[in-house]
Amino acid sequence: MIKLFVGLGNPGTEYEATRHNAGFWWIDALSRELKAPLALDKTCFGQVARLSIGGHSVWLLKPLTFMNLSGKSVGALARFFKIAPEEILVAHDELDIVPGQVKLKFGGSHAGHNGLRDLHAQLGTGDYWRLRLGIGHPGVKAEVINWVLKKPSPEHRSAIDDCIDRCLKAIPDLLSGHIEKATMTIHTSQPPRVKPPRKMDVED
C-alpha cells in the first residue's frame, strides 16, 4: 500500500499557477478529498498531513525546498517514519504526456526531471511510484524551462484539473494496496487528447 503521497512543485505565489506545480495542485486536491489539512513541518522541510486509514498511518507531503531539492524533504520524512521507497507515490508534471492525460508508473529513470533526480539521490533508488501528470511539450527543447515555469492556457489547465479529479477516484485502491485496480482506474476513461502546441508554436 502507499503510505506517503507527495506532490512536487515550487513554493511561492510566483510559481503557484505554473505547469511545474502540477504535483502541488494534485496534493492540494488530495488533501481536500481526505479532509487532511497540510501544515508546516520544519523537520521535513515541507507541509505535512498525517491521518489514520484502516489502522495504518498515511502521510501527505508538499516539499517546500524548491523542485531541485525535493528529495531532501521526502527523504527526511521517509527515513524518520521508516517508509520504504515502494510505499511512496510522487505526483509530478510530465512533459511527454499531453494535458489531460496521466500515467501511473513504478520505477525507472528520472528522465531529466530535476525533482525526481534529487529524489533518486536521496532515496538511493528510483523504485518508487510516480503519478505522471501531463503538461505537454513546447515542441522545442530549448523552450522547456520557459514552458514549465509559465501558466498553462485555460484549456490546458482545465484538462489537468479534470485529470487530477479522475486520479482521486483511485485513492481507495492505492491505500488498500490494490495497485493494479488503481492503475486501471487512472489509465482508463481518459479524455480525448488536448491539442498540443505545434512545433515552434510556443506560448508568449
Secondary structure as GFF3:
##gff-version 3
##sequence-region A 1 204
A	DSSP	beta_strand	4	7	.	.	.	ID=ss1
A	DSSP	three_ten_helix	19	21	.	.	.	ID=ss2
A	DSSP	alpha_helix	22	33	.	.	.	ID=ss3
A	DSSP	beta_strand	39	41	.	.	.	ID=ss4
A	DSSP	three_ten_helix	42	44	.	.	.	ID=ss5
A	DSSP	beta_strand	46	53	.	.	.	ID=ss6
A	DSSP	beta_strand	56	63	.	.	.	ID=ss7
A	DSSP	three_ten_helix	67	69	.	.	.	ID=ss8
A	DSSP	alpha_helix	70	80	.	.	.	ID=ss9
A	DSSP	three_ten_helix	85	87	.	.	.	ID=ss10
A	DSSP	beta_strand	88	94	.	.	.	ID=ss11
A	DSSP	beta_strand	102	106	.	.	.	ID=ss12
A	DSSP	alpha_helix	114	123	.	.	.	ID=ss13
A	DSSP	beta_strand	129	134	.	.	.	ID=ss14
A	DSSP	three_ten_helix	141	143	.	.	.	ID=ss15
A	DSSP	alpha_helix	144	148	.	.	.	ID=ss16
A	DSSP	alpha_helix	154	168	.	.	.	ID=ss17
A	DSSP	alpha_helix	171	176	.	.	.	ID=ss18
A	DSSP	alpha_helix	179	187	.	.	.	ID=ss19
###
